[in-house]
Amino acid sequence: MSNLMNAANRHGFLTVRWNNVLVIGVGVPALIYATITLSTSALTDRSAFIGLVIIGAFY
């Protein structure tokens, strides 16, 4: 089995571009959810809190 985190792969994946993609991919949906949750009454307080905790633990 080949080593997936060798020097060539590490330099290919640990870049500014990949960091920006991850921040946008995870951060923007979390901000949208938090904004909707905190500004509207679309969800109950308990379910909104649980959703925010799950997103916070993931992020």
DRENVOBA-679515 format. One record per residue (C-alpha): x, y, z; residue in one letter; residue number from 1; chain. Coordinates in Angstrom, 1 decimal. Example, Ala and Ser with C-alpha at 12.3 -4.5 7.8 and 13.67 -1.06 7.14 Angstrom:
BEGIN
X Y Z rest nr kette
12.3 -4.5 7.8 A 1 A
13.7 -1.1 7.1 S 2 A
//
This chain:
BEGIN
X Y Z rest nr kette
0.0 0.0 0.0 M 1 A
1.4 3.4 -0.9 S 2 A
1.9 6.1 1.5 N 3 A
-0.8 8.8 0.9 L 4 A
0.9 11.6 2.8 M 5 A
4.3 11.6 1.2 N 6 A
6.1 14.8 0.4 A 7 A
4.6 15.2 -3.1 A 8 A
1.0 14.8 -1.9 N 9 A
1.5 16.9 1.1 R 10 A
2.7 19.9 -1.0 H 11 A
-0.2 19.3 -3.4 G 12 A
-2.9 19.4 -0.8 F 13 A
-1.6 21.8 1.9 L 14 A
-1.9 24.9 -0.2 T 15 A
-3.6 28.3 0.1 V 16 A
-6.1 27.3 -2.5 R 17 A
-7.2 24.1 -0.7 W 18 A
-7.4 26.1 2.6 N 19 A
-9.7 28.6 0.9 N 20 A
-11.9 25.9 -0.6 V 21 A
-12.3 24.2 2.8 L 22 A
-13.1 27.5 4.5 V 23 A
-15.7 28.4 1.9 I 24 A
-17.1 24.9 1.8 G 25 A
-17.6 24.6 5.5 V 26 A
-17.6 28.1 6.8 G 27 A
-20.1 29.8 4.5 V 28 A
-22.9 27.2 5.0 P 29 A
-22.3 27.4 8.8 A 30 A
-22.6 31.2 8.7 L 31 A
-25.8 31.0 6.6 I 32 A
-27.3 28.5 9.0 Y 33 A
-26.3 30.6 12.1 A 34 A
-27.8 33.7 10.5 T 35 A
-31.1 32.1 9.6 I 36 A
-31.3 30.3 13.0 T 37 A
-30.6 33.4 15.1 L 38 A
-32.6 35.8 13.1 S 39 A
-35.8 33.9 12.4 T 40 A
-38.1 31.5 14.2 S 41 A
-37.9 28.8 11.5 A 42 A
-36.7 26.2 14.0 L 43 A
-37.4 25.7 17.7 T 44 A
-34.7 26.9 20.1 D 45 A
-33.7 23.4 21.0 R 46 A
-33.3 22.1 17.4 S 47 A
-31.4 25.3 16.4 A 48 A
-29.0 24.9 19.3 F 49 A
-28.4 21.3 18.5 I 50 A
-27.7 22.2 14.8 G 51 A
-25.3 24.9 15.9 L 52 A
-23.5 22.5 18.2 V 53 A
-23.1 19.9 15.5 I 54 A
-21.8 22.5 13.0 I 55 A
-19.5 23.9 15.6 G 56 A
-18.1 20.4 16.4 A 57 A
-17.6 19.6 12.7 F 58 A
-16.0 22.9 11.9 Y 59 A
//
